[in-house]
Amino acid sequence: MVIRRRFDPHEEIRRLWNWMDRMLEEAPYVGRGLPETTGRNIGTVAPYVDVAEKEGKLVIKADIPGVKKEDISVNVKGDMLEIGAERKEDTEEKGEGYIRRERTYGRYYRAIPLPSEVDKELVNATFEDGVLSIELPKVEGKEVKKIEIK
């Protein structure tokens, strides 16, 4: 005797979610973790950012640990804010009968769409304790001209 069950799309979606959860639990972590300092080369990491609007300014804070201030670039292109940085480190330890050298390299890059027009000349950026803070003053809204349809 063959028992047929009725097709339930919700049950199929639940099964798919459970299957995906199991697959991701079994796979090695490949998320946006912070770069390791074990001498391995890592790819480009997107830094974690907080975007807020305070007192007519957009305030963006980005976590960029292990980078020197001079290795960070901040650019405003059109309606995008680009944050880029490179981290390079060479260490050498000499002891009796051995030399240990490690090289670490990592890049950070993030392009953030700006929700409003900003005054590019008054952008202020500071870097302290691995946190990049950027203040972008918003430009007052331009007058809207109503167009008459003929």
C-alpha positions as CSV (number, residue, x, y, z in Angstrom):
1,M,0.0,0.0,0.0
2,V,1.4,3.4,-1.0
3,I,0.7,6.3,1.2
4,R,0.8,9.7,-0.5
5,R,1.1,12.8,1.5
6,R,-0.3,16.1,0.4
7,F,2.3,18.7,-0.8
8,D,2.7,21.5,1.8
9,P,5.0,24.3,0.6
10,H,5.4,25.6,4.1
11,E,6.7,22.2,5.3
12,E,9.1,22.1,2.3
13,I,10.5,25.6,3.2
14,R,11.0,24.5,6.8
15,R,12.9,21.4,5.6
16,L,15.1,23.6,3.4
17,W,15.8,25.9,6.3
18,N,16.7,23.0,8.6
19,W,19.0,21.5,5.9
20,M,20.7,24.9,5.4
21,D,21.2,25.3,9.2
22,R,22.8,21.8,9.4
23,M,25.1,22.6,6.4
24,L,26.3,25.9,7.9
25,E,26.9,24.3,11.3
26,E,29.1,21.6,9.7
27,A,31.0,23.9,7.4
28,P,34.0,25.9,8.7
29,Y,33.3,29.4,9.6
30,V,33.6,31.7,6.6
31,G,31.9,34.8,7.9
32,R,33.2,38.3,8.3
33,G,35.3,37.7,11.3
34,L,38.2,39.9,12.3
35,P,41.5,39.1,10.7
36,E,43.7,36.7,12.5
37,T,47.3,37.6,13.6
38,T,48.9,34.2,12.9
39,G,50.9,35.2,10.0
40,R,48.3,34.2,7.4
41,N,47.3,36.3,4.5
42,I,43.6,37.2,4.6
43,G,41.5,38.6,1.9
44,T,39.6,41.8,2.0
45,V,37.5,42.2,5.1
46,A,34.5,44.6,5.3
47,P,34.8,46.5,8.6
48,Y,31.8,46.6,10.9
49,V,30.2,50.0,10.8
50,D,27.6,52.0,12.7
51,V,25.8,54.8,10.8
52,A,23.8,57.4,12.7
53,E,22.4,60.8,12.2
54,K,23.1,63.4,14.9
55,E,22.6,67.2,14.8
56,G,22.4,67.5,11.1
57,K,25.5,65.2,10.5
58,L,25.9,61.7,9.4
59,V,28.2,59.9,12.0
60,I,29.9,56.7,10.8
61,K,32.1,54.6,13.1
62,A,34.1,51.7,11.6
63,D,36.1,49.1,13.4
64,I,39.6,48.8,11.8
65,P,41.9,47.1,14.4
66,G,45.6,46.7,13.8
67,V,46.0,49.5,11.3
68,K,48.0,52.7,11.4
69,K,46.3,56.0,10.8
70,E,48.5,56.7,7.7
71,D,47.4,53.4,6.1
72,I,43.7,54.4,6.0
73,S,42.0,56.2,3.1
74,V,38.5,57.8,3.3
75,N,36.9,59.1,0.1
76,V,33.6,60.6,-0.8
77,K,32.6,59.8,-4.4
78,G,29.2,61.0,-5.4
79,D,26.7,59.5,-3.0
80,M,29.2,56.9,-1.6
81,L,31.6,56.9,1.2
82,E,34.6,54.6,0.7
83,I,36.8,53.3,3.5
84,G,40.0,51.5,2.7
85,A,42.9,50.3,4.8
86,E,45.9,48.0,4.6
87,R,47.5,46.2,7.5
88,K,51.1,44.9,7.1
89,E,53.2,43.6,9.9
90,D,56.6,41.9,9.9
91,T,57.9,40.4,13.1
92,E,61.2,38.7,13.7
93,E,62.4,37.0,16.8
94,K,65.9,35.7,17.2
95,G,66.9,33.2,19.9
96,E,69.6,30.6,20.5
97,G,69.7,28.4,17.4
98,Y,66.5,29.8,15.7
99,I,65.0,32.8,13.9
100,R,61.3,33.2,13.7
101,R,59.8,35.5,11.1
102,E,56.1,36.2,10.6
103,R,54.4,38.4,8.0
104,T,50.7,39.4,8.2
105,Y,48.8,41.2,5.6
106,G,45.1,42.2,5.5
107,R,42.9,44.7,3.7
108,Y,39.7,46.4,4.8
109,Y,37.3,47.9,2.3
110,R,33.7,49.1,2.7
111,A,31.6,51.3,0.4
112,I,28.6,52.9,2.2
113,P,25.8,54.6,0.3
114,L,25.0,58.0,1.8
115,P,21.3,58.6,2.4
116,S,21.6,62.3,1.8
117,E,23.9,64.8,0.2
118,V,26.9,65.9,2.3
119,D,29.3,68.8,2.3
120,K,32.5,67.2,1.1
121,E,34.6,70.1,2.2
122,L,33.6,69.8,5.9
123,V,34.1,66.1,6.4
124,N,36.0,65.3,9.6
125,A,37.7,61.9,10.3
126,T,39.5,60.8,13.4
127,F,41.1,57.4,14.3
128,E,41.6,56.3,17.9
129,D,42.0,52.8,19.4
130,G,41.1,51.0,16.2
131,V,37.9,52.9,15.6
132,L,37.6,55.3,12.6
133,S,35.0,58.0,13.3
134,I,33.7,60.1,10.3
135,E,31.4,63.1,10.6
136,L,29.7,64.2,7.3
137,P,27.7,67.4,7.5
138,K,24.5,67.1,5.6
139,V,23.7,69.7,2.9
140,E,20.4,71.5,3.5
141,G,17.8,70.2,1.1
142,K,17.5,72.0,-2.2
143,E,14.3,73.7,-3.1
144,V,12.0,71.5,-5.1
145,K,10.7,73.0,-8.3
146,K,7.3,71.8,-9.4
147,I,7.2,71.1,-13.1
148,E,4.0,71.8,-14.9
149,I,2.9,69.1,-17.2
150,K,1.7,70.3,-20.6
